[in-house]
Amino acid sequence: MKISGRVYHKQPESVSKNTWAQFSIGQIVHHKLFDYRGVIFDVDPRFKGSDEWYEQVARSRPPKNKPWYHVLVDDTTHQTYVAERHLEKDDGQLPINHPLIEALLGEYVDGQYQPRQSVN
């Protein structure tokens, strides 16, 4: 499936030797600064956005060489791009309410969504 030119049914690209993603696709997380829940639907091993976006949006200047996550925000239609240091595991057992859940992720089992299997 393509959204904004990206393919999201793939597994994330591998992270470098010195960078390990703390969270995975399908995991429910909580944003520590902005207090929202969401589910990860893609992982970048390091920042993949533009320098302009980083300067305008990432005001706390999180590291670009650490993992960044694409997150569907609960009870909205929004998606966010979040640095790993701003996320923590959400221990609640409630599923996420977002219109793209079914298109991007598989079944909800034991507090997290199963990654979609690649059709390629």
N, CA, C and O atoms as a GROMACS GRO file, in nm:
protein
  480
    1MET      N    1   0.084  -0.118   0.000
    1MET     CA    2   0.000   0.000   0.000
    1MET      C    3   0.088   0.123   0.000
    1MET      O    4   0.189   0.128   0.070
    2LYS      N    5   0.051   0.224  -0.078
    2LYS     CA    6   0.127   0.347  -0.082
    2LYS      C    7   0.048   0.461  -0.021
    2LYS      O    8  -0.070   0.480  -0.050
    3ILE      N    9   0.115   0.536   0.063
    3ILE     CA   10   0.058   0.658   0.120
    3ILE      C   11   0.167   0.762   0.110
    3ILE      O   12   0.279   0.740   0.157
    4SER      N   13   0.136   0.875   0.049
    4SER     CA   14   0.234   0.982   0.032
    4SER      C   15   0.363   0.932  -0.031
    4SER      O   16   0.471   0.977   0.006
    5GLY      N   17   0.352   0.840  -0.126
    5GLY     CA   18   0.468   0.792  -0.198
    5GLY      C   19   0.551   0.688  -0.126
    5GLY      O   20   0.651   0.643  -0.181
    6ARG      N   21   0.515   0.649  -0.004
    6ARG     CA   22   0.592   0.548   0.070
    6ARG      C   23   0.515   0.417   0.071
    6ARG      O   24   0.392   0.417   0.069
    7VAL      N   25   0.585   0.308   0.074
    7VAL     CA   26   0.523   0.176   0.082
    7VAL      C   27   0.528   0.133   0.228
    7VAL      O   28   0.636   0.130   0.288
    8TYR      N   29   0.413   0.099   0.286
    8TYR     CA   30   0.407   0.069   0.428
    8TYR      C   31   0.379  -0.076   0.463
    8TYR      O   32   0.367  -0.108   0.581
    9HIS      N   33   0.368  -0.164   0.367
    9HIS     CA   34   0.344  -0.303   0.401
    9HIS      C   35   0.476  -0.380   0.413
    9HIS      O   36   0.475  -0.500   0.438
   10LYS      N   37   0.586  -0.313   0.395
   10LYS     CA   38   0.717  -0.376   0.405
   10LYS      C   39   0.765  -0.378   0.550
   10LYS      O   40   0.714  -0.305   0.634
   11GLN      N   41   0.862  -0.460   0.577
   11GLN     CA   42   0.930  -0.456   0.706
   11GLN      C   43   1.025  -0.338   0.704
   11GLN      O   44   1.071  -0.299   0.596
   12PRO      N   45   1.057  -0.279   0.819
   12PRO     CA   46   1.148  -0.165   0.819
   12PRO      C   47   1.288  -0.208   0.774
   12PRO      O   48   1.329  -0.322   0.795
   13GLU      N   49   1.360  -0.114   0.712
   13GLU     CA   50   1.496  -0.147   0.672
   13GLU      C   51   1.579  -0.171   0.797
   13GLU      O   52   1.549  -0.119   0.904
   14SER      N   53   1.682  -0.250   0.781
   14SER     CA   54   1.763  -0.284   0.899
   14SER      C   55   1.833  -0.160   0.954
   14SER      O   56   1.865  -0.067   0.881
   15VAL      N   57   1.854  -0.162   1.082
   15VAL     CA   58   1.921  -0.051   1.148
   15VAL      C   59   2.071  -0.075   1.147
   15VAL      O   60   2.115  -0.190   1.138
   16SER      N   61   2.148   0.030   1.155
   16SER     CA   62   2.293   0.016   1.154
   16SER      C   63   2.342  -0.056   1.278
   16SER      O   64   2.267  -0.074   1.374
   17LYS      N   65   2.468  -0.097   1.276
   17LYS     CA   66   2.526  -0.172   1.387
   17LYS      C   67   2.510  -0.100   1.520
   17LYS      O   68   2.488  -0.164   1.624
   18ASN      N   69   2.523   0.032   1.518
   18ASN     CA   70   2.522   0.108   1.642
   18ASN      C   71   2.386   0.164   1.678
   18ASN      O   72   2.373   0.234   1.778
   19THR      N   73   2.284   0.136   1.600
   19THR     CA   74   2.151   0.189   1.624
   19THR      C   75   2.050   0.075   1.630
   19THR      O   76   2.034   0.001   1.532
   20TRP      N   77   1.984   0.061   1.741
   20TRP     CA   78   1.883  -0.044   1.757
   20TRP      C   79   1.749   0.020   1.787
   20TRP      O   80   1.739   0.103   1.878
   21ALA      N   81   1.647  -0.017   1.712
   21ALA     CA   82   1.513   0.036   1.735
   21ALA      C   83   1.456  -0.025   1.862
   21ALA      O   84   1.453  -0.147   1.878
   22GLN      N   85   1.411   0.059   1.950
   22GLN     CA   86   1.354   0.014   2.077
   22GLN      C   87   1.212  -0.037   2.058
   22GLN      O   88   1.166  -0.124   2.132
   23PHE      N   89   1.141   0.016   1.958
   23PHE     CA   90   1.001  -0.018   1.934
   23PHE      C   91   0.988  -0.083   1.796
   23PHE      O   92   1.077  -0.070   1.711
   24SER      N   93   0.876  -0.153   1.774
   24SER     CA   94   0.856  -0.224   1.649
   24SER      C   95   0.720  -0.192   1.587
   24SER      O   96   0.632  -0.136   1.653
   25ILE      N   97   0.706  -0.227   1.461
   25ILE     CA   98   0.579  -0.208   1.391
   25ILE      C   99   0.470  -0.284   1.465
   25ILE      O  100   0.485  -0.401   1.500
   26GLY      N  101   0.358  -0.214   1.487
   26GLY     CA  102   0.244  -0.273   1.556
   26GLY      C  103   0.241  -0.245   1.705
   26GLY      O  104   0.139  -0.270   1.770
   27GLN      N  105   0.348  -0.194   1.760
   27GLN     CA  106   0.355  -0.166   1.903
   27GLN      C  107   0.283  -0.036   1.936
   27GLN      O  108   0.296   0.063   1.864
   28ILE      N  109   0.210  -0.036   2.044
   28ILE     CA  110   0.140   0.083   2.091
   28ILE      C  111   0.233   0.160   2.184
   28ILE      O  112   0.294   0.104   2.275
   29VAL      N  113   0.242   0.290   2.158
   29VAL     CA  114   0.334   0.376   2.232
   29VAL      C  115   0.261   0.499   2.286
   29VAL      O  116   0.149   0.530   2.246
   30HIS      N  117   0.328   0.568   2.377
   30HIS     CA  118   0.279   0.692   2.435
   30HIS      C  119   0.384   0.799   2.409
   30HIS      O  120   0.503   0.776   2.432
   31HIS      N  121   0.341   0.916   2.362
   31HIS     CA  122   0.434   1.028   2.340
   31HIS      C  123   0.451   1.100   2.473
   31HIS      O  124   0.355   1.150   2.530
   32LYS      N  125   0.575   1.104   2.521
   32LYS     CA  126   0.604   1.160   2.654
   32LYS      C  127   0.582   1.310   2.663
   32LYS      O  128   0.541   1.360   2.768
   33LEU      N  129   0.607   1.384   2.557
   33LEU     CA  130   0.591   1.530   2.562
   33LEU      C  131   0.449   1.575   2.535
   33LEU      O  132   0.399   1.665   2.603
   34PHE      N  133   0.384   1.514   2.436
   34PHE     CA  134   0.252   1.561   2.395
   34PHE      C  135   0.137   1.475   2.443
   34PHE      O  136   0.022   1.499   2.407
   35ASP      N  137   0.166   1.374   2.524
   35ASP     CA  138   0.065   1.293   2.593
   35ASP      C  139  -0.044   1.238   2.500
   35ASP      O  140  -0.163   1.259   2.524
   36TYR      N  141  -0.002   1.167   2.397
   36TYR     CA  142  -0.099   1.096   2.314
   36TYR      C  143  -0.051   0.952   2.294
   36TYR      O  144   0.067   0.922   2.306
   37ARG      N  145  -0.147   0.866   2.264
   37ARG     CA  146  -0.119   0.726   2.233
   37ARG      C  147  -0.120   0.709   2.083
   37ARG      O  148  -0.185   0.785   2.010
   38GLY      N  149  -0.048   0.608   2.037
   38GLY     CA  150  -0.050   0.578   1.895
   38GLY      C  151   0.009   0.440   1.870
   38GLY      O  152   0.054   0.372   1.962
   39VAL      N  153   0.008   0.401   1.743
   39VAL     CA  154   0.066   0.273   1.705
   39VAL      C  155   0.168   0.296   1.594
   39VAL      O  156   0.145   0.374   1.502
   40ILE      N  157   0.280   0.228   1.603
   40ILE     CA  158   0.388   0.241   1.505
   40ILE      C  159   0.352   0.162   1.380
   40ILE      O  160   0.315   0.044   1.389
   41PHE      N  161   0.362   0.228   1.264
   41PHE     CA  162   0.336   0.156   1.139
   41PHE      C  163   0.457   0.154   1.046
   41PHE      O  164   0.452   0.089   0.942
   42ASP      N  165   0.564   0.222   1.082
   42ASP     CA  166   0.688   0.214   1.006
   42ASP      C  167   0.801   0.267   1.094
   42ASP      O  168   0.778   0.348   1.183
   43VAL      N  169   0.923   0.220   1.067
   43VAL     CA  170   1.040   0.260   1.145
   43VAL      C  171   1.151   0.299   1.049
   43VAL      O  172   1.180   0.227   0.953
   44ASP      N  173   1.213   0.412   1.076
   44ASP     CA  174   1.333   0.454   1.003
   44ASP      C  175   1.451   0.441   1.099
   44ASP      O  176   1.442   0.488   1.212
   45PRO      N  177   1.560   0.379   1.058
   45PRO     CA  178   1.674   0.362   1.149
   45PRO      C  179   1.739   0.494   1.190
   45PRO      O  180   1.810   0.501   1.290
   46ARG      N  181   1.713   0.598   1.112
   46ARG     CA  182   1.760   0.734   1.143
   46ARG      C  183   1.664   0.830   1.074
   46ARG      O  184   1.584   0.789   0.989
   47PHE      N  185   1.671   0.956   1.109
   47PHE     CA  186   1.583   1.058   1.054
   47PHE      C  187   1.589   1.060   0.902
   47PHE      O  188   1.697   1.066   0.844
   48LYS      N  189   1.472   1.055   0.837
   48LYS     CA  190   1.464   1.054   0.691
   48LYS      C  191   1.389   1.174   0.635
   48LYS      O  192   1.363   1.181   0.515
   49GLY      N  193   1.354   1.268   0.721
   49GLY     CA  194   1.282   1.387   0.676
   49GLY      C  195   1.377   1.492   0.619
   49GLY      O  196   1.498   1.471   0.611
   50SER      N  197   1.320   1.604   0.581
   50SER     CA  198   1.401   1.713   0.526
   50SER      C  199   1.460   1.797   0.638
   50SER      O  200   1.409   1.799   0.750
   51ASP      N  201   1.569   1.864   0.607
   51ASP     CA  202   1.630   1.955   0.705
   51ASP      C  203   1.533   2.067   0.740
   51ASP      O  204   1.530   2.112   0.855
   52GLU      N  205   1.456   2.112   0.643
   52GLU     CA  206   1.357   2.219   0.668
   52GLU      C  207   1.252   2.173   0.769
   52GLU      O  208   1.220   2.246   0.863
   53TRP      N  209   1.199   2.051   0.751
   53TRP     CA  210   1.100   1.998   0.846
   53TRP      C  211   1.162   1.989   0.985
   53TRP      O  212   1.099   2.029   1.083
   54TYR      N  213   1.282   1.937   0.994
   54TYR     CA  214   1.349   1.920   1.122
   54TYR      C  215   1.365   2.055   1.193
   54TYR      O  216   1.338   2.065   1.313
   55GLU      N  217   1.407   2.156   1.121
   55GLU     CA  218   1.426   2.288   1.180
   55GLU      C  219   1.295   2.349   1.229
   55GLU      O  220   1.293   2.415   1.332
   56GLN      N  221   1.186   2.327   1.154
   56GLN     CA  222   1.057   2.387   1.189
   56GLN      C  223   0.981   2.309   1.296
   56GLN      O  224   0.915   2.368   1.382
   57VAL      N  225   0.989   2.176   1.291
   57VAL     CA  226   0.903   2.093   1.376
   57VAL      C  227   0.975   2.032   1.495
   57VAL      O  228   0.919   2.028   1.605
   58ALA      N  229   1.095   1.985   1.478
   58ALA     CA  230   1.167   1.913   1.583
   58ALA      C  231   1.242   2.012   1.672
   58ALA      O  232   1.365   2.014   1.675
   59ARG      N  233   1.167   2.091   1.744
   59ARG     CA  234   1.225   2.200   1.823
   59ARG      C  235   1.316   2.154   1.936
   59ARG      O  236   1.405   2.227   1.976
   60SER      N  237   1.295   2.034   1.986
   60SER     CA  238   1.381   1.984   2.094
   60SER      C  239   1.511   1.925   2.039
   60SER      O  240   1.597   1.881   2.116
   61ARG      N  241   1.525   1.924   1.908
   61ARG     CA  242   1.644   1.876   1.839
   61ARG      C  243   1.686   1.734   1.878
   61ARG      O  244   1.799   1.711   1.920
   62PRO      N  245   1.592   1.639   1.863
   62PRO     CA  246   1.629   1.500   1.891
   62PRO      C  247   1.734   1.453   1.791
   62PRO      O  248   1.742   1.507   1.680
   63PRO      N  249   1.813   1.354   1.827
   63PRO     CA  250   1.920   1.309   1.738
   63PRO      C  251   1.865   1.252   1.606
   63PRO      O  252   1.766   1.178   1.605
   64LYS      N  253   1.932   1.287   1.499
   64LYS     CA  254   1.893   1.236   1.367
   64LYS      C  255   1.949   1.096   1.342
   64LYS      O  256   1.899   1.025   1.255
   65ASN      N  257   2.051   1.056   1.417
   65ASN     CA  258   2.115   0.928   1.392
   65ASN      C  259   2.057   0.814   1.475
   65ASN      O  260   2.116   0.705   1.481
   66LYS      N  261   1.945   0.836   1.539
   66LYS     CA  262   1.873   0.734   1.616
   66LYS      C  263   1.741   0.705   1.544
   66LYS      O  264   1.702   0.782   1.457
   67PRO      N  265   1.672   0.596   1.580
   67PRO     CA  266   1.546   0.562   1.512
   67PRO      C  267   1.437   0.668   1.526
   67PRO      O  268   1.425   0.735   1.628
   68TRP      N  269   1.359   0.681   1.418
   68TRP     CA  270   1.241   0.766   1.413
   68TRP      C  271   1.124   0.677   1.370
   68TRP      O  272   1.142   0.582   1.295
   69TYR      N  273   1.004   0.710   1.418
   69TYR     CA  274   0.889   0.623   1.400
   69TYR      C  275   0.772   0.698   1.334
   69TYR      O  276   0.748   0.815   1.362
   70HIS      N  277   0.702   0.627   1.246
   70HIS     CA  278   0.578   0.676   1.186
   70HIS      C  279   0.466   0.620   1.272
   70HIS      O  280   0.454   0.499   1.289
   71VAL      N  281   0.383   0.710   1.326
   71VAL     CA  282   0.283   0.672   1.426
   71VAL      C  283   0.144   0.720   1.384
   71VAL      O  284   0.125   0.835   1.344
   72LEU      N  285   0.046   0.629   1.394
   72LEU     CA  286  -0.095   0.666   1.378
   72LEU      C  287  -0.145   0.709   1.516
   72LEU      O  288  -0.135   0.633   1.612
   73VAL      N  289  -0.198   0.830   1.526
   73VAL     CA  290  -0.240   0.886   1.654
   73VAL      C  291  -0.383   0.841   1.687
   73VAL      O  292  -0.473   0.852   1.604
   74ASP      N  293  -0.401   0.790   1.808
   74ASP     CA  294  -0.529   0.739   1.855
   74ASP      C  295  -0.637   0.847   1.854
   74ASP      O  296  -0.613   0.962   1.890
   75ASP      N  297  -0.757   0.807   1.811
   75ASP     CA  298  -0.876   0.893   1.808
   75ASP      C  299  -0.860   1.017   1.720
   75ASP      O  300  -0.923   1.119   1.746
   76THR      N  301  -0.776   1.009   1.616
   76THR     CA  302  -0.760   1.117   1.519
   76THR      C  303  -0.746   1.055   1.380
   76THR      O  304  -0.755   0.934   1.364
   77THR      N  305  -0.725   1.140   1.282
   77THR     CA  306  -0.688   1.092   1.149
   77THR      C  307  -0.542   1.128   1.121
   77THR      O  308  -0.495   1.115   1.008
   78HIS      N  309  -0.471   1.174   1.224
   78HIS     CA  310  -0.333   1.222   1.210
   78HIS      C  311  -0.230   1.109   1.212
   78HIS      O  312  -0.251   1.003   1.271
   79GLN      N  313  -0.119   1.136   1.145
   79GLN     CA  314   0.001   1.054   1.151
   79GLN      C  315   0.113   1.146   1.197
   79GLN      O  316   0.114   1.264   1.163
   80THR      N  317   0.208   1.093   1.273
   80THR     CA  318   0.320   1.174   1.317
   80THR      C  319   0.451   1.102   1.287
   80THR      O  320   0.454   0.981   1.261
   81TYR      N  321   0.558   1.178   1.291
   81TYR     CA  322   0.693   1.126   1.274
   81TYR      C  323   0.768   1.165   1.401
   81TYR      O  324   0.788   1.283   1.428
   82VAL      N  325   0.808   1.066   1.479
   82VAL     CA  326   0.854   1.091   1.616
   82VAL      C  327   0.991   1.028   1.642
   82VAL      O  328   1.016   0.913   1.604
   83ALA      N  329   1.077   1.104   1.705
   83ALA     CA  330   1.207   1.052   1.749
   83ALA      C  331   1.187   0.953   1.863
   83ALA      O  332   1.097   0.969   1.946
   84GLU      N  333   1.270   0.852   1.866
   84GLU     CA  334   1.259   0.747   1.966
   84GLU      C  335   1.260   0.801   2.109
   84GLU      O  336   1.186   0.750   2.194
   85ARG      N  337   1.341   0.902   2.136
   85ARG     CA  338   1.352   0.949   2.274
   85ARG      C  339   1.222   1.009   2.329
   85ARG      O  340   1.210   1.028   2.450
   86HIS      N  341   1.127   1.039   2.242
   86HIS     CA  342   1.000   1.098   2.287
   86HIS      C  343   0.891   0.993   2.310
   86HIS      O  344   0.779   1.027   2.348
   87LEU      N  345   0.925   0.867   2.287
   87LEU     CA  346   0.825   0.761   2.301
   87LEU      C  347   0.856   0.670   2.419
   87LEU      O  348   0.971   0.653   2.459
   88GLU      N  349   0.748   0.612   2.471
   88GLU     CA  350   0.761   0.507   2.571
   88GLU      C  351   0.653   0.404   2.544
   88GLU      O  352   0.551   0.434   2.481
   89LYS      N  353   0.674   0.284   2.591
   89LYS     CA  354   0.576   0.178   2.573
   89LYS      C  355   0.447   0.216   2.643
   89LYS      O  356   0.449   0.268   2.754
   90ASP      N  357   0.334   0.189   2.578
   90ASP     CA  358   0.204   0.211   2.640
   90ASP      C  359   0.159   0.078   2.699
   90ASP      O  360   0.143  -0.020   2.627
   91ASP      N  361   0.140   0.075   2.830
   91ASP     CA  362   0.105  -0.050   2.897
   91ASP      C  363  -0.045  -0.079   2.899
   91ASP      O  364  -0.087  -0.184   2.946
   92GLY      N  365  -0.125   0.014   2.848
   92GLY     CA  366  -0.268  -0.011   2.842
   92GLY      C  367  -0.299  -0.121   2.742
   92GLY      O  368  -0.218  -0.149   2.653
   93GLN      N  369  -0.411  -0.181   2.755
   93GLN     CA  370  -0.450  -0.289   2.665
   93GLN      C  371  -0.559  -0.248   2.567
   93GLN      O  372  -0.623  -0.333   2.506
   94LEU      N  373  -0.581  -0.117   2.552
   94LEU     CA  374  -0.684  -0.070   2.462
   94LEU      C  375  -0.630  -0.055   2.321
   94LEU      O  376  -0.519  -0.005   2.303
   95PRO      N  377  -0.706  -0.098   2.220
   95PRO     CA  378  -0.662  -0.081   2.081
   95PRO      C  379  -0.665   0.066   2.040
   95PRO      O  380  -0.722   0.150   2.110
   96ILE      N  381  -0.603   0.096   1.929
   96ILE     CA  382  -0.597   0.232   1.874
   96ILE      C  383  -0.714   0.252   1.779
   96ILE      O  384  -0.748   0.162   1.702
   97ASN      N  385  -0.774   0.369   1.785
   97ASN     CA  386  -0.884   0.404   1.694
   97ASN      C  387  -0.828   0.500   1.589
   97ASN      O  388  -0.803   0.617   1.617
   98HIS      N  389  -0.809   0.450   1.468
   98HIS     CA  390  -0.758   0.532   1.357
   98HIS      C  391  -0.808   0.470   1.226
   98HIS      O  392  -0.810   0.348   1.213
   99PRO      N  393  -0.848   0.553   1.130
   99PRO     CA  394  -0.906   0.498   1.007
   99PRO      C  395  -0.809   0.416   0.920
   99PRO      O  396  -0.854   0.342   0.833
  100LEU      N  397  -0.679   0.428   0.940
  100LEU     CA  398  -0.583   0.353   0.857
  100LEU      C  399  -0.532   0.224   0.921
  100LEU      O  400  -0.450   0.154   0.862
  101ILE      N  401  -0.580   0.193   1.040
  101ILE     CA  402  -0.534   0.072   1.109
  101ILE      C  403  -0.548  -0.052   1.021
  101ILE      O  404  -0.450  -0.124   1.000
  102GLU      N  405  -0.666  -0.076   0.969
  102GLU     CA  406  -0.690  -0.198   0.892
  102GLU      C  407  -0.607  -0.203   0.764
  102GLU      O  408  -0.568  -0.311   0.720
  103ALA      N  409  -0.580  -0.088   0.705
  103ALA     CA  410  -0.503  -0.085   0.581
  103ALA      C  411  -0.354  -0.107   0.605
  103ALA      O  412  -0.285  -0.162   0.518
  104LEU      N  413  -0.304  -0.066   0.721
  104LEU     CA  414  -0.160  -0.069   0.745
  104LEU      C  415  -0.113  -0.181   0.837
  104LEU      O  416   0.002  -0.224   0.830
  105LEU      N  417  -0.201  -0.228   0.923
  105LEU     CA  418  -0.160  -0.327   1.023
  105LEU      C  419  -0.255  -0.445   1.025
  105LEU      O  420  -0.369  -0.437   0.978
  106GLY      N  421  -0.207  -0.554   1.081
  106GLY     CA  422  -0.288  -0.675   1.092
  106GLY      C  423  -0.370  -0.678   1.219
  106GLY      O  424  -0.404  -0.575   1.277
  107GLU      N  425  -0.401  -0.798   1.260
  107GLU     CA  426  -0.488  -0.823   1.374
  107GLU      C  427  -0.429  -0.770   1.505
  107GLU      O  428  -0.307  -0.768   1.524
  108TYR      N  429  -0.518  -0.727   1.595
  108TYR     CA  430  -0.480  -0.680   1.728
  108TYR      C  431  -0.479  -0.801   1.822
  108TYR      O  432  -0.583  -0.862   1.847
  109VAL      N  433  -0.359  -0.835   1.875
  109VAL     CA  434  -0.344  -0.953   1.959
  109VAL      C  435  -0.258  -0.918   2.080
  109VAL      O  436  -0.147  -0.865   2.064
  110ASP      N  437  -0.308  -0.946   2.199
  110ASP     CA  438  -0.230  -0.927   2.323
  110ASP      C  439  -0.167  -0.789   2.335
  110ASP      O  440  -0.051  -0.777   2.372
  111GLY      N  441  -0.244  -0.684   2.305
  111GLY     CA  442  -0.198  -0.549   2.328
  111GLY      C  443  -0.114  -0.486   2.218
  111GLY      O  444  -0.060  -0.377   2.236
  112GLN      N  445  -0.103  -0.555   2.103
  112GLN     CA  446  -0.034  -0.491   1.991
  112GLN      C  447  -0.088  -0.545   1.859
  112GLN      O  448  -0.152  -0.650   1.854
  113TYR      N  449  -0.060  -0.472   1.754
  113TYR     CA  450  -0.104  -0.509   1.621
  113TYR      C  451   0.003  -0.593   1.553
  113TYR      O  452   0.122  -0.570   1.571
  114GLN      N  453  -0.042  -0.690   1.477
  114GLN     CA  454   0.050  -0.773   1.401
  114GLN      C  455   0.090  -0.698   1.274
  114GLN      O  456   0.005  -0.636   1.210
  115PRO      N  457   0.218  -0.702   1.237
  115PRO     CA  458   0.258  -0.637   1.111
  115PRO      C  459   0.191  -0.706   0.994
  115PRO      O  460   0.168  -0.827   0.996
  116ARG      N  461   0.158  -0.630   0.892
  116ARG     CA  462   0.104  -0.687   0.768
  116ARG      C  463   0.214  -0.765   0.699
  116ARG      O  464   0.331  -0.725   0.701
  117GLN      N  465   0.178  -0.875   0.639
  117GLN     CA  466   0.274  -0.951   0.561
  117GLN      C  467   0.289  -0.885   0.425
  117GLN      O  468   0.191  -0.839   0.367
  118SER      N  469   0.411  -0.879   0.376
  118SER     CA  470   0.439  -0.818   0.246
  118SER      C  471   0.372  -0.900   0.136
  118SER      O  472   0.372  -1.023   0.140
  119VAL      N  473   0.315  -0.830   0.038
  119VAL     CA  474   0.252  -0.898  -0.074
  119VAL      C  475   0.344  -0.905  -0.194
  119VAL      O  476   0.306  -0.956  -0.300
  120ASN      N  477   0.465  -0.854  -0.180
  120ASN     CA  478   0.563  -0.855  -0.290
  120ASN      C  479   0.646  -0.980  -0.283
  120ASN      O  480   0.734  -1.001  -0.366
   0.00000   0.00000   0.00000
